[in-house]
């Protein structure tokens, strides 16, 4: 069995790792922030809004374990925002 030279492995890795052409960054007041941070912040805010709606209509007790529901809600909102705005 013949060993593959290290330079070929390095070249192949560089060839396959070039998919990220640019960093998804958003310019806010001259500072470039990663887009995922913006989506995460908005996802947390939307989860708080969803919680206030559930509390207002007394539905929070119906959603199951809250320690699992709200992190999943934040993840859902964050991923949806990412897909909508930074597809």
C-alpha positions, 0 to 999 in steps of 0.5 A: 500500500503506497502512502499519499504524500503530505503535500497532495493531502494538503492540496486536496484539503485546500481544494475542498475547503474553498466553499466559503467565498465570503464571510456573511457579515452585516455592517452596523454603524461601521462595525461588521457583525457576523450574521448569525449573531444578529439572527440569534439576538432576534431569535431570543427577542422573538422567543420572549415575544412568543412567551408573552403571547403564551402567558397572556392566553394562558397556554404556557402550561400546555407546551410541555417542559419549558426548559426544552421548549424555549431553547427549541423556540430560540433555535427555530426562530434563529434558523428561520431568520437566517434562512429568510435573510441570508439564504 
